[in-house]
Amino acid sequence: MWILLTLLAAFMQAWRNAFQSQLSEEVSVAGVTLARFIWAGPIAAVYLVGLYLWQDVGIPDFSGRFIVFILGASAMQILATGLMVKLFKQQNFAIGAGLAKSEAVVAAILGTVFFGTHLSPLGWSGVLLGGVAIFLLSAKQGLRSLSLNTVLIGLACGTSFALTSLWVREASLCLNIGFPHSAAWVLLFVISLQTLVLVSYLLLKDKSTLAALWRRPKLTLLTSTASCLGSIGWFSAMSLQAVPYVKTLGQVEVFFMILIATFWLKEKVKIKDMLGLVLIAIAAILVMWE
């Protein structure tokens, strides 16, 4: 089940990144970040209600530990999304999203050190191989094609996404209900808090950005919808399986990303990308086998 959910998440995230990349050409970083969440809240609420209509498991206990993880995950995801948009402005779409996928390796390291995550030798092989593949895809024009600033932003973005994922899993495990309801509650809390924070900030500091999103309803709605569907996949998969495995398999997003970059965004993709794609495929097979 976690494999199918991860594949869904990767596919939808590739589209979300593509929509955000286009939106970033006309809207500020904060606005593009908000576009990810602004319509996702209602979708997440409908999803949660649908789960309870299907199977009523009662309302969970929301402990202080749960709230701390929700606050941390919400903040890190806002930061990660903002850094991702900055990457889009510095490099092309494929490189920007590729650098941010360093999160799988970071999640494996942080998860092992701080969260008690256990990976087998086969699992570590898959995670590290996926990291090498992402590096090759990001530096496909050679090491000189990557500026230090871009690398630092990419690593910060990947780390922020990794912390988001680890805290989302911990929040889900705090609830006294099973899958998929626990993941749906976490999703609703995180998205609602993020939307509240970003809308409040823009109302106080940059109302013109809200107006800019209002003038682009279709692209904003597409971004939010793809983001929410992707988050349903990620949050659900991470409630079932360790984050490093989920994020390593999730690197198949690069397959979708390159297809979108080539056929929709009209970016050129070189033959050198094939080696990186093959390595990602091997890494995905290793974690699925594990």
Protein Blocks (a to p, Z undefined) as FASTA:
>chain_A
ZZmmmmmmmmmmmmmmmmmmmmmmmpcfklmmmmmmmmmmmmmmmmmmmmmmmocgbjad
ddfklmmmmmmmmmmmmmmmmmmmmmmmmmcfklmmmmmmmmmmmmmmmmmmmnopacdf
klmmmmmmmmmmmmmmmmmnojklpcfklmmmmmmmmmmmmmmmmmmmmmmmmpccdcfk
lmmmmmmmmmmmmmmmmmmmmmmmommlmmmmmmmmmlmmmmmmmmmmmmmmmmmmmmmp
cfklmmmmmmmmmmmmmmmmmmmnopacdfklmmmmmmmmmmmmmmmmZZ
